[in-house]
């Protein structure tokens, strides 16, 4: 189950990057000042990849049920983030 959730976590992080880039291309802005700074210096993607790899390794090498709980919480967090991004894209495309 941890492996499946890690795969979901990776996919959700890819969706986070793609939907965030879509919002930025539509005139939106990055609200997180740390992410904004990393994007300004073109360090966001390398840092994002490193953070995702670190999280996945942490989950896979944690003692049960800690890894499962961490993976589930990580997926839930990014599901909310991607959901919010998709909502913002929808709102902008509807002209609101």
Buried (B, 14 or more C-beta within 10 A) or exposed (E): EBEEBBEBBBEBBBBBBEBBEBBEEEEBEBEEEEBEEBBEEEEBEEBBEEEBEEBBEBBEEBEEEEBBEBBBEBBEEBBEBBEEBBEBBEEBEEEE
